[in-house]
Amino acid sequence: MSTINWAPLCELIHSHQKFLLSCHVRPDADALGSELALACFLRELGKDVRIINPSAHPRSMDFLVQEHEVRYVGDGVSTSEFEWAEVHIVLDTSAWSQLPGLANFYRKTDSKKVIIDHHVSSDSLGADEYKDVTSPATGCLVYELGCALNCSLNPEIATLLYAAIATDTGWFRFPSTTAYTMQIIGELIKAGAEPHQIYELLYEQNNLPQL
């Protein structure tokens, strides 16, 4: 378990209504899965959520997005959409270089800024940081936040977080994988994540033989 004290962030979430979520450019499954899982948790709490990222995700991750509306900088996004948010949460990065295009909007708004991340690299983004560099994935941190918020798991959230954690641990091959990591994975499988299906959708759909 991380050493993060989630209480201040939980209080911030409960006391605000409008949330903007973003992740790093060229999102991987940890960034996108964590972001979408957090969107689900926030919506369960009755919050208004918008998602704007620096760039599009790979088509292999379309199954994670499903009915979520994910917008991208350069796709007609205006400053007003950033000004709409009371709280802007950036996931899986705390580096300006990972937020091209989006950084200009980020700097101009007065919204409360929050970072949820597990990477060592860090810039001063003027945000409250919820960061644990020993965590194997941002997905683990979002799982913990969901628990701290007393949110429930369902098959969609379980799939999003499983994809996040599995990919960032090299499918549990990397040394960052711990017993606690596998405890989380066990809870996600109980909640409906299907490991074989997630692997197939991520890696095998584009490798089918052409007829």
C-alpha positions as CSV (number, residue, x, y, z in Angstrom):
1,M,0.0,0.0,0.0
2,S,1.2,3.5,-0.8
3,T,2.1,6.0,1.9
4,I,-0.2,8.6,0.4
5,N,-2.7,10.3,2.7
6,W,-5.8,10.4,0.5
7,A,-8.0,12.3,3.0
8,P,-7.2,15.9,1.7
9,L,-8.0,14.8,-1.9
10,C,-11.2,13.0,-0.8
11,E,-12.3,16.3,1.0
12,L,-11.5,18.3,-2.2
13,I,-13.5,15.9,-4.3
14,H,-16.5,15.9,-2.0
15,S,-16.5,19.7,-1.9
16,H,-16.4,20.4,-5.6
17,Q,-18.6,19.4,-8.6
18,K,-16.8,20.0,-11.9
19,F,-13.7,18.0,-12.7
20,L,-11.4,17.9,-15.7
21,L,-9.1,14.9,-16.1
22,S,-6.0,14.7,-18.3
23,C,-3.0,12.4,-18.8
24,H,0.3,12.5,-20.7
25,V,0.8,12.7,-24.4
26,R,0.7,9.4,-26.3
27,P,-1.2,7.7,-23.5
28,D,-0.5,4.2,-22.5
29,A,-2.9,1.8,-20.8
30,D,-1.8,3.0,-17.3
31,A,-2.5,6.6,-18.2
32,L,-5.8,6.1,-20.0
33,G,-7.1,3.3,-17.8
34,S,-6.4,5.3,-14.6
35,E,-8.0,8.4,-16.0
36,L,-11.1,6.6,-17.1
37,A,-11.4,4.6,-13.9
38,L,-11.2,7.9,-11.9
39,A,-13.9,9.4,-14.2
40,C,-16.1,6.4,-13.2
41,F,-15.5,6.9,-9.5
42,L,-16.2,10.6,-9.8
43,R,-19.4,10.0,-11.7
44,E,-20.5,7.5,-9.1
45,L,-20.3,10.3,-6.6
46,G,-22.5,12.5,-8.9
47,K,-19.7,14.7,-10.2
48,D,-19.5,16.3,-13.6
49,V,-16.4,15.1,-15.5
50,R,-14.7,16.0,-18.7
51,I,-11.6,14.4,-20.2
52,I,-9.1,16.3,-22.4
53,N,-5.7,14.8,-23.3
54,P,-2.7,16.2,-25.2
55,S,-3.1,13.5,-27.9
56,A,-5.2,10.6,-29.1
57,H,-4.8,7.1,-27.7
58,P,-3.8,4.0,-29.8
59,R,-6.8,2.3,-31.5
60,S,-5.9,-0.9,-29.6
61,M,-7.2,0.9,-26.5
62,D,-10.6,1.8,-28.0
63,F,-12.2,-1.0,-25.9
64,L,-11.2,0.9,-22.7
65,V,-12.8,4.1,-23.8
66,Q,-16.2,2.6,-24.8
67,E,-18.9,5.3,-24.1
68,H,-16.5,7.8,-22.5
69,E,-16.0,11.1,-24.4
70,V,-12.3,11.8,-24.6
71,R,-11.3,15.0,-26.3
72,Y,-7.8,16.1,-27.5
73,V,-6.0,19.4,-27.7
74,G,-6.2,20.6,-31.2
75,D,-9.6,19.1,-31.7
76,G,-11.5,22.3,-31.3
77,V,-10.7,22.5,-27.5
78,S,-11.0,26.1,-26.2
79,T,-9.8,27.8,-23.1
80,S,-13.4,28.0,-21.8
81,E,-13.5,24.2,-21.4
82,F,-10.6,24.4,-19.0
83,E,-12.1,27.4,-17.2
84,W,-15.2,25.3,-16.7
85,A,-13.4,23.0,-14.3
86,E,-13.2,23.6,-10.6
87,V,-10.6,20.9,-10.2
88,H,-8.1,19.7,-12.9
89,I,-6.5,16.3,-12.2
90,V,-3.5,15.2,-14.2
91,L,-2.7,11.5,-14.1
92,D,0.5,9.5,-14.7
93,T,2.8,12.4,-15.2
94,S,4.1,15.5,-13.4
95,A,6.4,16.8,-16.3
96,W,5.6,19.7,-18.5
97,S,7.3,17.9,-21.5
98,Q,4.5,15.3,-21.3
99,L,1.7,17.9,-21.6
100,P,2.4,19.5,-25.0
101,G,-0.4,21.9,-26.0
102,L,-2.3,21.2,-22.8
103,A,0.2,23.0,-20.6
104,N,-0.7,26.4,-22.0
105,F,-4.4,25.9,-21.1
106,Y,-3.3,24.5,-17.7
107,R,-1.3,27.5,-16.8
108,K,-4.1,30.0,-17.7
109,T,-6.9,28.7,-15.5
110,D,-7.6,29.2,-11.8
111,S,-8.9,25.7,-11.2
112,K,-7.4,23.7,-8.3
113,K,-4.6,21.5,-9.7
114,V,-3.9,17.9,-8.6
115,I,-1.3,15.4,-9.7
116,I,-1.7,11.6,-9.3
117,D,1.5,9.9,-10.4
118,H,4.2,7.2,-9.8
119,H,7.1,8.5,-11.9
120,V,10.3,9.9,-10.5
121,S,10.6,12.7,-13.0
122,S,8.9,15.9,-11.8
123,D,8.4,19.5,-12.5
124,S,6.7,22.2,-10.4
125,L,3.2,22.2,-11.9
126,G,1.7,24.3,-9.1
127,A,-0.4,21.3,-8.0
128,D,-1.2,19.2,-5.0
129,E,0.8,16.1,-5.6
130,Y,-0.4,12.6,-4.7
131,K,2.7,10.7,-5.7
132,D,4.4,7.4,-4.8
133,V,7.4,6.5,-6.9
134,T,7.5,3.0,-5.4
135,S,4.0,2.2,-6.8
136,P,4.2,0.0,-9.9
137,A,1.4,1.9,-11.7
138,T,-0.8,4.9,-11.4
139,G,-3.7,2.4,-11.6
140,C,-2.7,1.2,-8.1
141,L,-3.0,4.7,-6.8
142,V,-6.4,5.3,-8.4
143,Y,-7.6,2.0,-6.9
144,E,-6.6,3.2,-3.5
145,L,-8.3,6.5,-4.1
146,G,-11.5,4.7,-5.1
147,C,-11.3,2.7,-1.9
148,A,-10.7,5.9,0.2
149,L,-13.8,7.5,-1.5
150,N,-15.9,4.3,-0.6
151,C,-16.6,3.9,-4.3
152,S,-17.6,0.5,-5.7
153,L,-15.9,-1.7,-8.3
154,N,-17.7,-3.0,-11.3
155,P,-16.5,-4.9,-14.4
156,E,-15.8,-1.7,-16.4
157,I,-13.6,-0.1,-13.6
158,A,-12.0,-3.5,-12.9
159,T,-11.1,-3.8,-16.6
160,L,-9.7,-0.3,-16.8
161,L,-7.5,-0.7,-13.7
162,Y,-6.4,-4.2,-14.6
163,A,-5.2,-3.0,-18.0
164,A,-3.4,-0.1,-16.3
165,I,-1.6,-2.2,-13.8
166,A,-0.8,-5.2,-15.9
167,T,0.8,-3.2,-18.7
168,D,2.9,-1.0,-16.5
169,T,4.2,-4.0,-14.6
170,G,5.1,-5.9,-17.8
171,W,2.3,-8.3,-17.0
172,F,3.7,-8.7,-13.5
173,R,7.3,-9.4,-14.7
174,F,8.9,-6.2,-13.4
175,P,10.5,-6.0,-9.9
176,S,7.9,-3.4,-8.9
177,T,5.3,-6.1,-8.7
178,T,4.6,-6.9,-5.1
179,A,2.2,-9.1,-3.1
180,Y,0.1,-5.9,-2.6
181,T,0.0,-5.5,-6.4
182,M,-1.4,-9.0,-6.8
183,Q,-3.9,-8.4,-4.0
184,I,-5.3,-5.5,-6.0
185,I,-5.3,-7.6,-9.1
186,G,-7.2,-10.3,-7.2
187,E,-9.9,-7.8,-6.2
188,L,-10.2,-6.6,-9.8
189,I,-10.7,-10.1,-11.1
190,K,-13.3,-10.7,-8.5
191,A,-15.0,-7.5,-9.7
192,G,-15.2,-8.7,-13.3
193,A,-11.8,-8.1,-15.0
194,E,-11.0,-10.9,-17.5
195,P,-7.3,-11.1,-18.0
196,H,-7.3,-13.2,-21.1
197,Q,-9.8,-10.9,-22.8
198,I,-7.9,-7.8,-21.9
199,Y,-4.6,-9.2,-23.2
200,E,-6.3,-10.3,-26.4
201,L,-7.9,-6.9,-27.0
202,L,-4.7,-5.0,-26.3
203,Y,-2.3,-7.1,-28.3
204,E,-3.9,-9.7,-30.6
205,Q,-6.7,-7.9,-32.4
206,N,-4.2,-6.2,-34.9
207,N,-2.2,-9.4,-35.4
208,L,-5.0,-11.5,-37.0
209,P,-4.0,-13.0,-40.4
210,Q,-5.2,-11.1,-43.4
211,L,-7.5,-13.1,-45.7
